[in-house]
Amino acid sequence: FIERKHGRKKIFYPFEEVSFDALKDTLEPTYGMIVYQEQVMQIVQTIGGMSLGGADIVRRAMGKKKLEEMQKYNREFSEGAQKQGLDYQKASELFDLIEKFAGYGFNKSHSAAYAMVTFQTAWLKTYYPQEFMAALLTSEKDNTDKVVKYIDEAKRMKIFLGAPDINHSQLEFSAINKDDQDQILFGLGAIKGVGEAAVESILEARAEGEFKDIQDFINRIEPQKVNKKVIECIIKAGGLDHFGYSRRALLEQVETLVETAKKGSSLKKDAQFSLFGDDEEVTAVELNLKNMEEFDLKTLLDFEKDTLGFYVSGHPLDNFREQIDAINYTLSSEVENIEDGSTAIFIGKVETITEKMSKKGSAFGLVSLMDFHGNIEMMLFSDKLEQLKEMDRDEPIAFKVKVTHTEMFTRISVTKIMTLAEAKKEAKKVETKIVENLPP
């Protein structure tokens, strides 16, 4: 299309040798290419001699890809073309071409709207990458699988993603400049266990000025809304890292934080009726905390997974990313787009193995595998189950699988378990067919 538009390739139309102008009239605006569904219907009418209603039936049937129906309509179309003095075989080939197009084409208004949105979002992603990705993450904040996918894309774009920050985060994802670095911050509303009422209470207190330190934060919050559970979840998500205490120190002394907040709140209420009002010196309660050595990275990452649904400070597979990227594998986010019956290779960290017994008495296992885009569940039989148990599960493991889609669910059955080195060789033999999901 592009080559023809710029005159670098010749524009031609089928049946030119018999001076048939119908196709030229239909396809001239799109350089001889079939682009819109309306063009399909026009061709079926003008070349195949079908009625407008018949042409629409053919268009709809093409989307369903029913072989017997297509063969029937191909004959009708080709016979109609023959009656107009056109070659039957060429008409049949043209119908096959139209059928291929119908698998991805839209009507003109739909196509134009999607093209415009594509252009606008591509422009925003290019010139305002932080703001675009922050908005995209916010729009899908309740869909963990998509958020994980977009976080990975942001990392690929070299955009720093910061954990929630009590002094800078908003309710949702936001693009900011912090410590002379452009970044996207997780919203406080993204933390599981922290309700919107608690976030609004924190933002209301912060509107009077940033929290100077942990004592200032604890003295200014409303303990009825920002309770112990909320504080624990904010700590685990990294929201209080800004104050210089380890997450271990804050979690192990959370009772002290809660009691101090309650005392501060009580003093504020009493001060309303005193001579000094709510003077900060009168209502502030001193907070004495002892700092401690931080948890190991695995524990911190587990906290983030529990409170945010994904990892922020890193990823358990980060140390293996280069080795994994050298292998032609499939990500968990693509599983629904894999063609039914296809073979694929998944690579990740085995999180859990659940052993079960079938109705026939055969042992099998369900494995939860985590990769850079999320988690998938796979089924493996007893021989593979025993093999997996003997492998080093601290390292990434590769699984060759068969993917089967039904109306109710997608089944992923393991056919081979491999190390990364073995997967690199095996992947050369596997060609996974991905069918892109298109708008309706």
C-alpha positions as CSV (number, residue, x, y, z in Angstrom):
1,F,0.0,0.0,0.0
2,I,2.8,2.4,1.0
3,E,5.0,1.5,-2.0
4,R,2.1,2.1,-4.4
5,K,1.0,5.3,-2.6
6,H,4.5,6.8,-3.2
7,G,4.7,5.7,-6.8
8,R,7.5,3.2,-6.2
9,K,5.4,0.2,-7.3
10,K,3.0,0.0,-10.2
11,I,-0.7,0.0,-9.4
12,F,-2.6,-2.7,-11.3
13,Y,-6.1,-4.2,-11.1
14,P,-7.3,-7.8,-11.9
15,F,-9.0,-8.3,-15.3
16,E,-7.2,-5.3,-16.9
17,E,-6.7,-7.4,-20.0
18,V,-10.4,-7.3,-20.7
19,S,-10.7,-3.6,-20.0
20,F,-13.1,-4.2,-17.1
21,D,-13.4,-1.0,-15.2
22,A,-15.4,-2.1,-12.2
23,L,-12.5,-3.1,-10.1
24,K,-10.6,0.0,-11.0
25,D,-13.5,2.2,-9.9
26,T,-13.7,0.3,-6.6
27,L,-10.0,0.1,-5.8
28,E,-8.5,3.3,-7.3
29,P,-8.9,5.3,-4.0
30,T,-6.8,2.6,-2.2
31,Y,-4.1,2.1,-4.9
32,G,-5.6,-1.2,-6.1
33,M,-5.6,-2.8,-2.7
34,I,-8.7,-4.1,-0.9
35,V,-8.9,-2.1,2.3
36,Y,-12.5,-1.7,3.3
37,Q,-15.4,-4.1,3.7
38,E,-17.5,-1.9,1.5
39,Q,-15.0,-2.7,-1.3
40,V,-15.6,-6.4,-0.7
41,M,-19.3,-6.0,-1.2
42,Q,-18.9,-3.8,-4.3
43,I,-16.6,-6.4,-5.9
44,V,-18.9,-9.3,-5.1
45,Q,-21.8,-7.3,-6.7
46,T,-20.0,-6.0,-9.8
47,I,-17.8,-9.0,-10.6
48,G,-19.9,-11.8,-9.3
49,G,-23.3,-10.3,-10.2
50,M,-24.8,-10.8,-6.7
51,S,-27.4,-8.6,-5.1
52,L,-26.5,-6.2,-2.3
53,G,-28.1,-8.5,0.3
54,G,-26.2,-11.5,-1.1
55,A,-22.9,-9.6,-1.0
56,D,-23.5,-8.8,2.7
57,I,-24.2,-12.4,3.4
58,V,-20.9,-13.4,1.7
59,R,-19.1,-10.7,3.7
60,R,-20.4,-12.0,7.0
61,A,-19.8,-15.7,6.0
62,M,-16.1,-14.8,5.3
63,G,-15.6,-13.8,8.9
64,K,-16.8,-17.2,10.1
65,K,-14.3,-19.0,7.9
66,K,-16.6,-22.0,7.1
67,L,-15.0,-24.0,4.4
68,E,-18.1,-25.5,2.8
69,E,-19.9,-22.2,2.7
70,M,-16.9,-20.4,1.2
71,Q,-16.6,-23.1,-1.6
72,K,-20.3,-22.6,-2.4
73,Y,-20.0,-18.8,-2.6
74,N,-16.8,-19.0,-4.6
75,R,-18.7,-21.1,-7.2
76,E,-21.5,-18.6,-7.3
77,F,-19.1,-15.6,-7.6
78,S,-17.0,-17.3,-10.3
79,E,-20.1,-18.3,-12.3
80,G,-21.5,-14.8,-12.1
81,A,-18.2,-13.4,-13.3
82,Q,-18.2,-15.9,-16.2
83,K,-21.6,-14.7,-17.3
84,Q,-20.1,-11.3,-17.7
85,G,-17.4,-12.7,-20.0
86,L,-14.6,-13.0,-17.4
87,D,-12.3,-15.9,-16.8
88,Y,-13.8,-18.4,-14.2
89,Q,-10.4,-19.4,-12.8
90,K,-9.2,-15.8,-12.3
91,A,-12.5,-14.9,-10.7
92,S,-12.1,-17.9,-8.3
93,E,-8.6,-16.6,-7.4
94,L,-9.9,-13.1,-6.8
95,F,-12.6,-14.6,-4.4
96,D,-9.8,-16.3,-2.5
97,L,-7.9,-13.0,-2.3
98,I,-11.1,-11.3,-1.0
99,E,-11.6,-14.0,1.6
100,K,-8.1,-13.5,3.0
101,F,-8.7,-9.8,3.3
102,A,-12.1,-10.4,5.0
103,G,-10.2,-11.9,8.0
104,Y,-8.8,-8.6,9.0
105,G,-10.7,-5.8,7.2
106,F,-13.2,-3.4,8.7
107,N,-15.8,-1.1,7.3
108,K,-14.5,2.3,6.2
109,S,-15.8,4.4,9.1
110,H,-14.3,1.8,11.6
111,S,-11.0,1.7,9.8
112,A,-10.7,5.5,9.7
113,A,-11.5,5.9,13.4
114,Y,-9.0,3.2,14.4
115,A,-6.3,4.7,12.1
116,M,-6.9,8.1,13.7
117,V,-6.7,6.7,17.3
118,T,-3.5,4.7,16.3
119,F,-1.9,7.9,14.9
120,Q,-2.8,9.9,18.0
121,T,-1.6,7.3,20.5
122,A,1.6,6.6,18.6
123,W,2.3,10.4,18.6
124,L,1.7,10.6,22.4
125,K,3.8,7.5,23.1
126,T,6.6,9.0,21.1
127,Y,6.6,12.6,22.4
128,Y,5.0,12.1,25.9
129,P,6.1,8.5,26.8
130,Q,5.8,8.9,30.6
131,E,2.4,10.6,30.5
132,F,1.1,8.1,27.9
133,M,2.2,5.0,29.8
134,A,1.0,6.5,33.2
135,A,-2.5,7.0,31.6
136,L,-2.4,3.6,30.0
137,L,-1.6,1.9,33.3
138,T,-4.3,3.9,35.1
139,S,-6.9,2.9,32.5
140,E,-6.1,-0.8,33.1
141,K,-5.3,-0.6,36.8
142,D,-7.9,-3.3,37.7
143,N,-6.5,-5.7,35.1
144,T,-3.3,-7.2,36.7
145,D,-2.3,-9.1,33.5
146,K,-2.4,-6.0,31.4
147,V,-0.7,-3.8,34.1
148,V,2.2,-6.3,34.2
149,K,2.5,-6.3,30.4
150,Y,2.6,-2.4,30.3
151,I,5.1,-2.3,33.2
152,D,7.4,-4.5,31.1
153,E,6.9,-2.2,28.1
154,A,7.7,0.9,30.2
155,K,10.9,-0.8,31.3
156,R,11.7,-1.6,27.7
157,M,11.2,2.1,27.0
158,K,13.8,2.9,29.7
159,I,11.1,4.6,31.8
160,F,11.8,4.3,35.6
161,L,8.8,3.0,37.6
162,G,8.9,4.0,41.2
163,A,7.1,2.4,44.1
164,P,4.3,4.3,45.7
165,D,5.6,7.3,47.6
166,I,3.6,8.9,50.4
167,N,4.9,12.4,49.5
168,H,4.6,12.3,45.7
169,S,2.0,9.6,44.6
170,Q,-1.5,10.5,43.7
171,L,-4.5,8.2,43.8
172,E,-3.6,6.8,40.3
173,F,-0.4,6.3,38.3
174,S,1.4,9.7,37.6
175,A,4.3,11.0,35.6
176,I,6.6,13.1,37.7
177,N,10.2,14.4,38.0
178,K,11.7,13.2,41.2
179,D,15.3,13.4,42.3
180,D,16.1,14.9,38.8
181,Q,14.7,11.8,37.1
182,D,11.6,11.5,35.0
183,Q,9.5,8.6,36.2
184,I,6.1,7.0,36.6
185,L,5.0,6.6,40.2
186,F,2.5,4.0,41.3
187,G,-0.7,5.5,42.8
188,L,-1.5,5.0,46.4
189,G,-4.9,3.6,45.2
190,A,-3.0,0.7,43.5
191,I,-2.0,-0.7,46.9
192,K,-4.2,-3.6,47.9
193,G,-5.8,-3.1,51.4
194,V,-5.6,0.7,51.1
195,G,-9.1,2.0,50.4
196,E,-10.0,5.2,48.6
197,A,-11.1,6.8,51.8
198,A,-7.7,6.2,53.4
199,V,-5.9,7.6,50.3
200,E,-8.2,10.7,50.2
201,S,-7.5,11.3,53.9
202,I,-3.7,11.1,53.3
203,L,-3.9,13.4,50.2
204,E,-6.0,15.9,52.2
205,A,-3.4,16.0,55.0
206,R,-0.6,16.3,52.4
207,A,-2.3,19.3,50.8
208,E,-1.1,21.3,53.8
209,G,2.5,20.4,52.9
210,E,4.7,17.4,52.4
211,F,5.3,15.1,55.3
212,K,8.7,16.1,56.7
213,D,9.5,12.7,58.3
214,I,7.8,9.6,59.6
215,Q,6.8,11.4,62.9
216,D,5.2,14.2,60.9
217,F,3.3,11.6,58.8
218,I,2.0,9.7,61.8
219,N,1.0,12.8,63.7
220,R,-1.0,14.2,60.7
221,I,-3.0,11.1,59.6
222,E,-6.5,10.1,60.8
223,P,-6.0,6.7,62.5
224,Q,-9.7,5.9,62.0
225,K,-9.2,6.0,58.3
226,V,-5.4,5.2,58.1
227,N,-5.5,2.2,60.4
228,K,-2.9,-0.5,61.2
229,K,-3.7,-2.6,58.1
230,V,-3.5,0.4,55.8
231,I,-0.1,1.4,57.3
232,E,1.3,-2.2,56.9
233,C,0.2,-2.3,53.3
234,I,1.8,1.1,52.5
235,I,5.0,0.0,54.2
236,K,5.1,-3.4,52.3
237,A,4.5,-1.5,49.0
238,G,7.5,0.8,49.7
239,G,5.3,3.9,50.3
240,L,7.3,5.0,53.4
241,D,10.8,4.3,52.1
242,H,11.2,8.0,51.6
243,F,11.7,8.5,55.4
244,G,14.9,6.5,55.6
245,Y,13.8,3.6,57.7
246,S,13.9,0.0,56.4
247,R,10.6,-1.8,55.7
248,R,11.6,-4.3,58.4
249,A,12.0,-1.6,61.0
250,L,8.6,0.0,60.2
251,L,6.8,-3.3,60.1
252,E,8.3,-4.7,63.3
253,Q,7.4,-1.4,65.1
254,V,4.0,-0.9,63.4
255,E,2.2,-1.0,66.8
256,T,4.3,2.0,67.9
257,L,3.3,3.8,64.8
258,V,-0.4,3.1,65.4
259,E,-0.4,4.0,69.1
260,T,1.5,7.3,68.3
261,A,-1.1,8.1,65.6
262,K,-4.0,7.5,68.1
263,K,-2.3,9.7,70.7
264,G,-1.8,12.5,68.2
265,S,-5.4,12.3,67.1
266,S,-6.6,12.4,70.7
267,L,-4.4,15.4,71.5
268,K,-5.8,17.3,68.4
269,K,-9.4,16.7,69.6
270,D,-8.6,17.9,73.1
271,A,-6.7,20.9,71.8
272,Q,-9.7,22.2,69.9
273,F,-11.2,23.3,73.2
274,S,-7.9,24.6,74.7
275,L,-6.4,28.1,74.8
276,F,-3.7,27.1,72.3
277,G,-6.0,25.5,69.7
278,D,-4.4,22.9,67.4
279,D,-0.9,24.4,67.7
280,E,1.6,21.8,66.3
281,E,3.9,21.9,69.3
282,V,1.0,21.0,71.6
283,T,-0.5,18.2,69.5
284,A,2.7,16.5,68.2
285,V,3.6,13.2,69.8
286,E,7.3,12.2,69.7
287,L,8.0,9.0,67.9
288,N,11.0,6.9,68.8
289,L,12.0,4.3,66.3
290,K,15.0,2.0,65.9
291,N,16.3,1.4,62.4
292,M,17.0,-2.2,61.4
293,E,18.8,-4.1,58.6
294,E,16.5,-4.5,55.6
295,F,14.8,-7.7,54.5
296,D,16.4,-9.7,51.7
297,L,15.3,-8.8,48.1
298,K,13.1,-11.9,47.8
299,T,11.1,-10.9,50.8
300,L,10.7,-7.3,49.6
301,L,9.6,-8.6,46.2
302,D,7.1,-10.9,47.8
303,F,5.7,-7.9,49.8
304,E,5.3,-5.9,46.5
305,K,3.6,-8.8,44.8
306,D,1.1,-9.2,47.7
307,T,0.3,-5.5,47.9
308,L,0.6,-4.3,44.3
309,G,0.0,-7.6,42.4
310,F,3.4,-7.3,40.7
311,Y,7.1,-6.5,41.3
312,V,8.5,-3.0,41.4
313,S,12.0,-3.1,43.0
314,G,13.0,-5.8,40.5
315,H,11.8,-9.2,39.3
316,P,12.9,-12.7,40.4
317,L,13.9,-13.4,36.8
318,D,15.9,-10.2,36.2
319,N,19.3,-11.9,36.6
320,F,18.3,-14.3,33.9
321,R,16.7,-11.9,31.4
322,E,19.6,-11.9,28.9
323,Q,19.6,-15.7,28.8
324,I,15.9,-15.9,28.5
325,D,15.7,-13.2,25.8
326,A,18.1,-15.2,23.7
327,I,15.5,-17.9,23.4
328,N,12.5,-17.8,21.0
329,Y,9.8,-18.3,23.7
330,T,6.1,-17.2,24.2
331,L,5.0,-14.9,27.1
332,S,2.1,-15.7,29.3
333,S,0.2,-12.6,28.1
334,E,0.0,-14.2,24.6
335,V,-1.5,-17.5,25.6
336,E,-5.1,-16.6,24.5
337,N,-3.8,-15.6,21.0
338,I,-1.9,-18.9,20.4
339,E,-3.7,-20.9,17.6
340,D,-5.6,-23.9,18.9
341,G,-3.5,-27.0,18.9
342,S,-0.2,-25.1,18.6
343,T,3.0,-25.9,20.4
344,A,4.8,-23.2,22.4
345,I,7.6,-22.7,24.9
346,F,7.1,-20.9,28.2
347,I,9.9,-19.9,30.5
348,G,9.7,-18.7,34.0
349,K,9.9,-19.4,37.7
350,V,7.8,-22.3,39.2
351,E,5.9,-20.7,42.0
352,T,3.7,-23.6,43.1
353,I,3.1,-27.3,42.2
354,T,-0.3,-28.8,43.2
355,E,-0.6,-32.6,43.0
356,K,-4.0,-34.1,42.1
357,M,-5.6,-37.4,41.2
358,S,-7.8,-37.9,38.1
359,K,-11.1,-39.9,38.3
360,K,-9.2,-42.8,36.7
361,G,-6.7,-42.8,39.6
362,S,-3.8,-41.3,37.6
363,A,-1.5,-38.6,39.3
364,F,-1.1,-35.3,37.6
365,G,0.1,-31.8,38.7
366,L,-0.9,-28.2,38.1
367,V,2.1,-25.9,37.9
368,S,1.9,-22.1,38.4
369,L,4.6,-20.5,36.3
370,M,5.5,-16.8,36.6
371,D,7.2,-15.0,33.8
372,F,7.9,-11.3,33.0
373,H,4.2,-10.7,32.1
374,G,2.4,-12.6,34.8
375,N,1.4,-16.2,35.7
376,I,-0.1,-19.2,33.8
377,E,-1.2,-22.6,35.0
378,M,0.0,-25.7,33.2
379,M,-0.9,-29.4,33.5
380,L,1.6,-32.2,33.6
381,F,1.4,-35.9,34.1
382,S,3.1,-38.0,36.7
383,D,6.4,-38.7,34.8
384,K,6.9,-34.9,34.1
385,L,5.9,-34.1,37.7
386,E,8.7,-36.3,39.1
387,Q,11.2,-34.8,36.7
388,L,10.2,-31.2,37.8
389,K,10.5,-32.1,41.5
390,E,14.2,-33.1,40.8
391,M,15.1,-29.8,39.0
392,D,16.5,-26.7,40.7
393,R,13.4,-24.5,41.0
394,D,15.4,-21.4,42.1
395,E,16.4,-21.2,38.4
396,P,14.1,-20.5,35.5
397,I,12.6,-23.6,33.9
398,A,11.4,-24.0,30.3
399,F,8.3,-25.9,29.3
400,K,7.3,-27.1,25.9
401,V,3.5,-27.3,25.8
402,K,0.5,-27.9,23.6
403,V,-2.2,-25.3,23.8
404,T,-5.9,-26.3,23.4
405,H,-8.7,-23.8,23.4
406,T,-12.3,-24.7,24.2
407,E,-15.4,-22.5,24.8
408,M,-14.9,-22.8,28.5
409,F,-11.2,-22.6,29.1
410,T,-7.6,-22.9,27.7
411,R,-5.7,-26.0,28.5
412,I,-1.9,-25.9,28.5
413,S,-0.4,-29.4,28.6
414,V,3.3,-29.9,29.2
415,T,5.1,-32.2,26.7
416,K,8.7,-31.5,27.7
417,I,10.6,-29.8,30.6
418,M,14.0,-28.2,30.0
419,T,16.8,-26.1,31.3
420,L,17.5,-22.8,29.6
421,A,20.4,-24.3,27.6
422,E,18.1,-27.2,26.4
423,A,15.3,-24.7,25.6
424,K,17.6,-22.6,23.3
425,K,18.1,-25.7,21.1
426,E,14.5,-26.9,21.3
427,A,13.1,-23.5,20.4
428,K,14.7,-23.6,16.9
429,K,12.3,-26.5,16.1
430,V,9.2,-24.8,17.5
431,E,7.1,-22.4,15.4
432,T,4.2,-21.0,17.5
433,K,1.3,-19.6,15.6
434,I,-0.1,-16.4,17.1
435,V,-3.5,-15.1,16.0
436,E,-3.9,-11.4,16.9
437,N,-7.1,-10.5,18.6
438,L,-8.8,-7.8,16.4
439,P,-11.4,-5.3,17.4
440,P,-15.0,-6.5,16.8
